[in-house]
């Protein structure tokens, strides 16, 4: 059977000349079907050889995750187990400093071939917050950026990003060439689910079945996670 990347490339009439790797970071506290559906759709649309979910250890722009790094890693690993082309990259969890995306991109880029394409997948809100990221101006030296855009997004990008978009945006995400340097948008229908909602349901003793994969639910229940607080 052809791999998911090969099937997607066939649909795009695109020769597999270089490796195409996606990176999708987050606290995954916990990982849920919204994360996973987005990851799968991007993988298929872009004909990726691999999309890596990258759990953050200490995200500098968000609250400290409610459960520890090893529990979040275990949940993400269980969620993608057996899912073709989705994998987990745990490099940020071994750091004793905040998880800066630029550090991860530099590290991953050093492991890839010079012509391999690297795609950083961001939600619209995260993309609009880029000017507050550490060394954010250097991101496109190492990767392309794919922004998950939703029809209901109502946040306007700051001026710094307007200028960047004018210089670097490309209308067709599947047509981005070279190893890095461009920005494009992937339109998605949002799933009305969030990690905050899931934590609140669990804290109140309600079920989150069908909001997270069965393996993740089993892990949450076995380790009694998210009970008693938001």
N, C-alpha and C positions, 0 to 999 in steps of 0.2 A: 504494500500500500504506500502511496506517495506521502511524504511528510506534509504537515500543514503549510510550511513555507513553500514547498514545491507546488502544492495545489494552488496556493494563492498567487504564486508567480505565474503559473500557467494561466490563471484567470486574468492577470495583468499583462500577459504576453511579455514577461520580463525574464531575461536570462539570469541565472544565479551566478553572476560574475564575482560578487563580493558577499561577505557575511553581513547580515542586517540584524542588529541587536537592539532591543528596546529595554529601557530602564523605567520602572514605575515605582517611585518611592512613596512612603507613607508610614504613619505609626502603626496602622493595621491593628487598632485597639478596640474591637477585634476586626480582622479581615471579614468582609461580607460580600454578598452577591453583587453589589454595585461595583466594588473594586474588580471583582473577577470577570464580570461581564464586560466592563470597559477594557480590561487587559486582553480578553479573548477577541473582542471586536477589532482592536487596534492590530493585534497580531495577524488576523486574517486579512484585514484591509491592506496592510503594508507588506504582506508577504515576509514577515520576520522569520528568521531562523530560530530566534529565541526571544522571549520577553522575560526579563528578570524582575520579580517583585523584590524591592529593596527596603526592608524594615529599618526605620530610623531608631537609633538608640536614645539620643537626647536632641530632639529637634529644636533648634534655636528660636523658631517663630511660633511654637505651639506649646500648650501646657504639657507638663510631664505625663507620659502615658500612665494609665491607671494600673496596668499589670506589667510585670517585669519583662525584660527583653527576651529571655528564654521562652517564656510562655507565648509571647506574640510570635516569635520565630516558629515555635512548634505548631501554632495554629495555621500560619501561612503555609508551612511545609505540608501539613495535612490537607489543606485546601487545594493545593495544586498537584498533589500526588497522583500520578497517572494521567495528568492532563498534558497532552502533547504540546510542546513548544513553550509552556509556562514553567518557570523555575524560580528558585529563591536564591538571592545573593545576600549573605549575612555579613559582609565586610564591615558595615558601619557598626554592628553590634560589638565588635572587638575593640572599638576605640574608647578612650577614656576622656574624650572631649566632645563638644557638640558635633552633630552630624551635618557637616557642610557638604552640599551637593557637589561643589566644585572639586573637593578632594576625592570624592567617589568617581567622578567623571575622569579625572586625571589618572586615577588608578586603573580604571577599566580600560580607558583608551590605551594605556601602556601595554595592556595584555592583548589588544586586538591588532590586526594587520593595518598597515598604513592606509589602505583603501577601504577598509571595512566601514560600514555606516553605523553610527550610534545615534539612537533616538531617545531623547528624554521626554517622557509623557507627563504632562501637567494638567491638572484641572484649571478651569478658567480663573477661579479665585486665587490659586497659587501663582498662576502666570501674572495676574495683575499686581501681585505682591513682590515680583522679582526685584525691583529696585532696592528692596530692603535686604536682599540676600547677600551673603559674603561673596565678594568678587564676582558679582553677577554678570558684569560686562564680559567676563572671560568664558562664559558657558558655551557660547557658540563656536569657540575655538576647538571644542572637543566633541560637539554633538549637534544634531538638528533638534529642534524643539517641536513636539506635537502637542497642541493645546486641545483638550477635550472641551468642545464648545457645546453648550446646551441652548435650545431655543428660548428658555426662560431666563437666561443670564441677563442681568440688568446692571452690572457693574461696569463702569467705563475705565479703560486702562489709563494709567498716568501718562503725562507728557513724554517721559523718557521712553516708554514703550511705544508710543505713537511713532516716534522717530525711528526706533528700531524696526518696527513693523514696516514702515515705509521703505526701509533699506533692505530688509531681509525676508519679507514674507513671500510665500509662494502659494498660489491658489489651489494647486493640486498636490496633496500630500504624497501621492504615489509617484510624483515626477521629480521629487527632490534628488539632486545628484551630488556626488562628492561625499566625503566622509562626515562633513559637518558644515554648519554655517547658515542654515535656513530655518524659517519658522513657518508652520502651516497649521491648519485647523481641521479637526476631525469632528464632524457633527454627530451628536448622539442624542437619543431620547433618554432622559434621565430616569433612573429607577428611584422611587421615593423611599430611600433607605439610607441611613447614616449610622456611623459607629456610636454617636451620641445617643441616638434613638434606641439602639440595641442595648447600650449600657443602662439606660433608664428603664427599659422594659425588664431587664434582668434584675435590676435593683428593686423593682416593685413586685418581683416574683412572677412575672408574666413570661409567656413562651416567646422565643425568637426563632422557632422552627420556620424554615423556608426563607428566612432573612440571611442566614449563614449556611454554609454547606453542612451536611450531617456530621462530617468528621470534626468540624470546628465546634458544633454544638456538643458533641460527645466530649470533646476536650474541656470545654467550659464547664459542663456538668460534673465531669470527673474531678476537676480541680476546684470546683466551687468558686468560679471567678465572677467578679462584678456584682456580687450580692451585697445589698445593704448600703450602696452609695452610688452616685452618678459618676 
